[in-house]
Amino acid sequence: MTATLDLWPIGNCQVSALVDRAGRFVWGCVPRVDGDPVFSSLLDDAPRAGEGARGFWEIDLEDCVSTEQEYRRNTPILVTRHVDKAGNAIEVVDFCPRFRVHGRMYRPVAFARIVRPVQGSPRIRVRLRPSMNWGGGDPPRTRGSNHIRYLLSEMTLRLTTTAPPENIEAERMFRVERPLHFFLGPDESFSDDLRFGVETMLQRTIEEWRHWVRGLATPLEWQEAVIRAAITLKLCQHEESGAIVAALTTSIPEHADSQRNWDYRFCWIRDAYFTVQALNRLGALDVLESYLEYLRNIVDNAKGGHIQPLYGVGGEATLEEHVAQGLNGYRGMGPVRIGNDAYRQVQHDAYGQIILSNAQAFLDQRLYRVAGVEEFKALEPVGERAWAAHDQPDAGLWELRTRAHVHTYSAAMCWAACDRLANIAETLGLEDRERFWRDRAEIVRTRIEQAAWRAGTSRLSATFDGDDLDASILQLLDLRFLKPDDPRFRSTLEAVETGLRRGTHMLRYATEDDFGLPETAFNVCTFWLIEALHATGRDADARALFEEMLSRRTRAGLLSEDIDPVTGELWGNYPQTYSLVGLINSAVLLSKPWSSAR
């Protein structure tokens, strides 16, 4: 089967798996999202000659002719129904346990599956072939009376099951005459009766997710799309540390044979800011609070110095990039990269995003911990870095690897750092610090307005030293740097739309970068365009474009990073937080108010 991004994520904010349209687990890492993939076949679509396929978990119905999938309502719990040519059918329920026990969240490194016979006399074959060392080998295994142990590189997993282990080890077809339960988790004896234990986990996990969704302030329209995006953003948070990863995958190319294959299983300060911003609009304060804990540790460890654009999910600073030799890549389009050298880059927008993420903590009385003067003092060194960097070259938000410019977006984020520090100081009654940061914000604003404006083309440039078109300039509206009725914004919007729009999709930019000309559109940029169209009174255009983007989602209701503007095929890492953030923000802006439903 050719790999696609038509994948269904399951997870528990510790581990996750991507399930394909045949119900196979094809991607998932342990012991956390940036670990070694135990399911790796998404990036090993054509196994090398002489070797069997590995890196998947398949429950195969004999003579299957149809497969249907859906999530349990308001959860990331997947139900797959298989029917064979004789009408025999099974239902497979896939989930990762997540619920409260003794006041703490139980979220083990574990994957649970339940197979239920729903019609006739179905026969199945279970093939569990984990990979290790990034596809470099098959793990040793041992078998007990009711379990199989897999000795992986980073941990040992134990499959405990009510199915005959011998049938699983031999990959033998057998009849399903009662519900079968599978728990692939830590190398520990399962303390409860397995049937009762897994069924109880399922019910408690359903309740936990539905309780979380119940607290979301969703828009009236497009509720199912927004809820699915919000649940998936939550899955991208490593709850133990609070980090939010940019995507659950690595090395899905931005377009065919592009070499633009990057590892996104880390916490970008920028992406995480956009994620908490979107979830804040829905009232999901738990994600913000956990992320702020993570962020405060990053700031403390920086000690007033350079802050990287990204860190590991545990706060690790070093993310050395190298190529996995054991995997040939998505559809054979390598390389498969582990780590990301962007951690070495200078990206000045991070300073603004840190302060923007923290600003709510000084204002929102719902938070367990409302920030005060001490937290403000801890943020001021970040503002000093923004002030010093606002007119200095950097790699920019698109992370150019071979060149640097003074990017208008980065400068605007540095302005936002100073501006929001002034607002925070005002809230705290620190008049002298308010004046200090207000003055600095005004200086940065003046510098941007002078250096980025191009009178000849009547628009803002993406860089101080060029005349570049870039969709990121549209974000000056969301930052409140420009207002929708500002003639400079309107003329810039017109230029960006004319130069970068391809039908119903938006490019990031249309000039050559480190890898040549980009061929795919960047999904979040289309959502930025939708926001700008709405802000400037073009609601009908904005809604039409939004509906088009909704139609481009996978059957799971999700989006990747990129899309081919001609074929509509999704490319890039998946599910992409940026894209889901854009979906949520646009839905909130465009939806009719709840009062209209009364």
N, C-alpha and C positions, 0 to 999 in steps of 0.2 A: 504494500500500500504506500503510495506517495505521501510523504509528510505534508501536512497543511497546518495552518494556524486555527483551524476550526476545532478548538480545544476547550475543555471545561475544567477550570481550576477547582480543586477542593483544598482545604487546609484548615489550620487551627492557630495561625500566628506564631508557629514554631517551625512547622514543616508544611510543605504543600506538594501537590501532584497535579499534573495536567493529564486529562483523560481524553483520548481521541474519539472520533466518531464511531469507532468499533467497540468502544468501552475499554480500551487498553490504557493502562498507565504507561505513558511514554516519556514523562519527564518528572523528576523529583529528586531532591538532594537531602542528605542527612549529614550531620545532626541538625543543620539549619539550612536556610535558603541558599547560602553561599558555599555549602559543603560539596562533597563528592557526590555526583549523581548516581543514585542507586537505580533510577530509571533514566536511561540515557538514549533510548532509541530515536527520539526526536532529532538528535544530532548524529545518528548513525543509520541513515535511511537505507543504505546499500552496503551491508556487511561485506567485508573483504572475503575473497575466495578462500575456501578451505575452513572458514570459521562459521559457526552458527550465530544466528541473531541473538543479541542479549540486550539487557537494559529495559525490560518491559514486564508487565504483569497482565496477562490476558485470561479472561474467562470466556471460552469459545463454545457457543452452542452448535452442536452438530447440524449440518445442513441449514444454517441460518440464512434466511432470505430477507429479513428486515430488522432494523434497529432504530429505536426511537429513544430520545434522551430529553430530560428536563430536570430542573432543580426543584427540590421541595421548596414550597413557597417561603420566601424571605429567609433563605438559608443558602450556604454553599454545599449542601448535601445533594449529590447527584443520583438520579434514578435512571437506569438504562434498561429498556425492555427489548429482549431478543425473541424473535419468532422464527421457527423453522418451517420447512416446506410442507410439513404435515400439520401445522397449526400448533405444535407444542411450543410453550413459551416459558421464559424465565424473566424475573426482575432482579437486577443487581443494584444494590444500594451502596454507594461509596461515600466515605466521610473520614475526617480526622477528628477525633474526640476533642471537645473543648467545652468545659463547664466548671462551675465553682464547686470546690470541695473544701470544707473547713475554712472558708473565707479566702481561699486562694484559687487561682485559675488552674485547672488541670488541663494541660495541653502537651501530651507526651509526644515523643518522636515516634509516631505510630500512624498506621493507615488501617482502616477497618472496611471490610466488605461483607455484605450479606447477600446470599443467592437464594431467592425464593422461587419455587415452582408455581406457576400461576395457571398453567393449562397443560393437559395431556401428560406425556411421559418424556420430558426433555432429557437429553444426554449432553453432558458438558465435558470439556477438557480444560484443566487449569494449568497454565504455563507461567510460572514465576521464575524469571531469569534475571536476577539482579546483576548489575555491573559494579565494578570497583576500579579505583585508580584511573578515573576518567576514561572508562571504556577499555582499559588496558588488560583486563582479565576477568575470569569468572571467580567469584569468591568460593573458598572451601566451604563445605557444609557438612553438617551431621544431622542425624534424625533420631527423634525420640518416639514415644508411643503416640503422642498427639501433637508433635511439633517438628519443625525443621529449623535448624540454626544456620545462618549465613554469616560467615566471618568476614566482614567488610573492612576496608582500610581504616575507617575512622571510628567504627563501632560494630558490635555484633547485633544483628537483628534476628528475632525469633518469630517464625510464623506459627501461631497456635491456631488450630482449626478443628471443627467437628467433621470435616471431610476426611477420608482416608489419606494420611500423609503419603502412603505408598503410591496412590493414584496420582498425587501431585508430583512426586519425585519422578515417576515414570512417564508423566504427561499422558496418562491413559484416559480414554473416554469412559465415562460412567454415568449412570442414571441419577437424576436428582429427584428424590422421593420425599424430602423434607427440607426445611430451610437449613442452609449451611452457613457457618459463620467463620470468618477469617480475621485474625488480628495480627498484623505485622508490626512489631514494636520492640521495645527493649528486651534484652536477653534475661527475662525474669519469668518465673512461673506465673501463670494467670491465676489470680487469687480466687476469683468467683467461678461459678459455673459459666462456661464460655458463652452459651446461648443467652442466658439471663444477663450476663455482664455486658455483652456487645449490644443487645437490645436496649438495655438501660442507658448505656452510653449514647446510643442513637437518640433516644427520647430526650435526654438531658441536653444534648448538643442542639437539637431542634429548638428546645425551649430557650437556651442561652442566646442563640442567634436571633430568634424572633423577639426576645426581650430587647436586644440591642437595636433592632430595626424599629421597634415600636417607639423608641426615643428619638427617631429622626424627624426633623421638620421638613418633610418633602413638599415640593411644589404640587399644585393640583394636577397639572398635566404631566404626562410621561413618568408617572410614579414608578412603574415596574422597571423602566430603564435606569432611573436614578437610584433606586434601591439596589439593583444588581451592581451598578458601578460603585456604590458606597460599600457594599459588602466586599467587593474585590479589592478596593483600596485598603480596607481593614485587613484583608489577608496579606497585603504587602507590608504590613507593620510587623517587625520582630518584637513581639510584645514584651519579652524579657528585658530588652534594653530600651525600647521606644523607637529604635531606628525604623525608617520607612525606606524600603528598597524601590528603585525606579521600575523594576520589572522582575518577574520570577524566573527569567531565562537569560541565557548568554548566547551570543553568536548567531542569532537569527539575522541574516543579512538585510540591509536596507533596500536592496533590490538584487536581482539575480547576478551572481558572480561579481559582486561589487567590491569584495574584500572589506566592506564596511560592516564588520562583524564585531560587536562589542559586548563585554560582560556588564550587564546592568543590575546584578544582584547585590548592589551596594547602596549606601545612603548618600545621595546627592543633596547638599544643603538646598539647592534650588528646587529640585523635584519635590522634596519633602515639604518645603514651604508652600508650594502650589497645592499639595495634597491636604495639608491641614487647613489651608484657606478654604478649599472646597468643602471639606467635611464640617468646618466651622459654620458654613452657611446652612448646613443641615442640622447643626446642634450636636454633632458627635464630639463632645469635649474630651472623652477618654483618650482619643488619638492625640489631640493637642497636648494634654497633660503629660502623657507618656513621652511624646517627642520632646517636649521642653526639658524633661529630665535628661534625656540623651544630649540635647543641645547644650545645656549648661555644663555638662562634663567636657564637651568639645571646647567650649569657650575657656573653661578653667585650665584645661591642659595647654591651650595656646599661650596662656600667660601674656596676653596683649600682643602677641606676634601673629605671624601668618596663619590663616585658616585655610585649609585645603577645600577644594570644591566637593570632595566626597571622602567618606570614611567607611570602614567595615561596619557590619551590623552590631558588632560589639564595641565600636569606637576605634578599631584598629586604624592606624595611620598609614601603614605600608601595605600597598595592594599591588605587588609586583605582577606585571603582565607577562604571561607566557602562553605557548600554544600546546594544547592537548594533542598528543600524537595518536592516541587510541580511538579518536572519533573523527569521521571524515566530513562532518558538518551537515547542516540542514539541506536535504536533497543533494548531498555530496558537495555542497558549496562551502568549503572551509575558508579560513582556518577557524577552529574552535578555540576561543581565547578564554583564559582563566586569569582573573585580575584585570585591573584597568589603570594604565599609566597616566590617565587624566588626573590621578591624585597628585602628580608632580606639578600640574599646571597652576598658573596664576589666573584666577577668575575673580575679579573684584566684586561681581554682583553678590557673592556669598555674604558679604558684610551686611548689605541691605536686607537680605532674606533672613538673616539671623535676627535682626532687630524687628523686622516686620512680624516674624513668627512669635516673638516675645511680647509684642505690644499689647496683645489682648490680655495677657496675664496681669497687667496693671489696671485693667478696667472691668473685667468680668467677675462679678460677685458670685457667680455660680461655681467657680473653681474652688477646689479644696484649698489651694494655696494661692492667694492673691499676692502678687509681687509688690515690693516696696522699695524704699530708698537703697537698701543694700544691693538688691538685684539691679537697680538702675546704675549704680556705681560699677557693677560688674560688666554692664553692657557698654559703658562709655569707652573703654579701650577698643571695642569693636567699631564704634563710631569714629574714633581717631584713625583707625586703619582705613575706613571708608573715606574720610577726609583727605588723607594722604594719597589715596589711590585714585581719586575720582577723575583725574586727567592723565592717568598713566596707562600705557598699553597692557593688554591682557589677551588671553586666548578666546575670550567671549563665551557666551552661553552655548554656542555650537561647538566649542572645544576644538578649535583649529590647532593642529599639532605642529605645523611648520611655519607659522607666521603669527604676528601679534599686531594689534591696532588699539587705539583708544576707542572702545565701542560705546556708542551712545546708550545702549541698554545698561551696560555696566555702570556708566557714569550716572544714569538716572537712578539706579539702585543705590549708589553711594549717596545721592541726594536724598533718597527716601530714608536712608539710615539717619542722616542728620535731622531731617524733618520730623521723623517719628520720635527721635530722642527728645526733640523740643516739645512735642505733644505729651510725651510721658512726663517730662519735667513739669509741664503745666499742671498735669493731673496731680502730681505729688506736691505742688506748691513750691517748687524750687525755681524761683523767678530768675535768679542769676544764671542757672544752667539752661533755662528755657531761652533766655536772650542769647546765650553763647551758641547754642545749637541752631537757633533760628537764623542767626547771622551767617553761620557757616552754610546752612541750607540755601540761603539766598545767594551766596557767592557761587556755590556749585550750580544752582539753577541758571545764573547769568552766564557762566562758562559754557554750559550745555547749549543754551539758546544761541550763543554767538558762534560756537565751534561746529555745531551740527546742522545749522540751518543753511540751506543752499538757495540763495535768492534766484539763481539762474533757472532752477527747476522747480522752485516754489515748494520745497518739501524738506523734511528732516532726513539727513543721511544716517546710515547705520554706524558710520565711523566719523571721527573728527577729521581724519586726513584723506577722506575719499568722498565719493558721491554714490554710495552703495544703497541698494534696496534690500530690506530685510524685514521679515514679518514681525520681528521682535519689537520694532518701533511702535506697533499697535498697542503694546503693553503700557506705554506712557499714559494711556487713558486709565487703565486699571490702577496704576500707581498714583493717580490724581496729580500727575505732573502737568497734564494738559486736560482741558475740558472739552466735551463733545462739540461745543459750538465755536471752539477756537479755529479760526481760518487755517492756521498752520496744521492742525490735526486733520482737518477735512481735506486739504490739498495733499497731505502725506498719505492719507487713507486712499485717495483716488489713485495716486502713483503706485502704491503698493499693490492695490487690487489689479490695476492694469498690468503691472509688470510681473506679478507672481501668481496670479490666479490662473489655474488651468481647469476650465469648466467649473466643476463644483468642489474643487480642491485647491489648497494653497501650498506653494513651495516655501521653504524657509528662506531661500535666496536662489538666484538663478545664475550665479557666477561660479567659476571653477574653485574648488577647494583642494585639500591634500590628495583627494582621490578622483579629481576630474569634476565633471558636471553632475549634479544630483539628478536622478531620474524619477524619484518618487516624491509625492507630496508628504508633508509632515502633518499628521492629523491635528495636533493641538493648534497649529497655525490656522487651520480652517475654523476651529472654534474661536480663536481670537478675532478672526474676521467676522464671525457671527455676532460676537459681543459688540464689535465696532459698528456694524450695520444697525444693530438694535439701538445703540447709544445715539446714533445720528439720524434716527427716525425712519430707517428703512426696515420696519418690522416684517413686512411681507417677505422681503428678500431673505431676511435672517431666518424666519421660520421655515421657508422652503429649503434653505441650505441645511438647517438643523435636521429636518426630516430626512434629507438625503443622507446625512451622516449616520443617522439611526439605522437606515436601511443597509449600511455597509458593515454593521456589526456581525460578529460570528453568531452562530445559533445560541451560544451561551450569553449573548447580549453584550459582548466586549469588543474592544479595539486593540490593535497593536500600535506601534509607533508610526508606521508609514503605510501609504497606500499608492498603488499604481493608478495615476489619474486616467489612464486609458482603459485598463481592464477591470479596475476596481479591486484587484487582489491585494490582500494585506501582506505587509512585509515588516521586518523589524521585530524587536523583542516584544514579548507578550506575556500577560496583559500589561499594557503600558500605563503607568499612573498619569503621566501628562495627558494622555488622550481621554482617560476617564474623568479627570479633573475638568477638562474642557466640556465634556458632556454634561456634567453636573452643573457647572457654572452657567452654561447656556440655557439649560432647562429652567433653572431658578429665575434667570432674567426674563425669559420669554413666556413663561407660563401665565395663564390667567390667574388672578387672585382667588383664594379660597372663597372670598365673599361672593364671587360670581356664581358659585354653585348653590347658594342658599335660595 
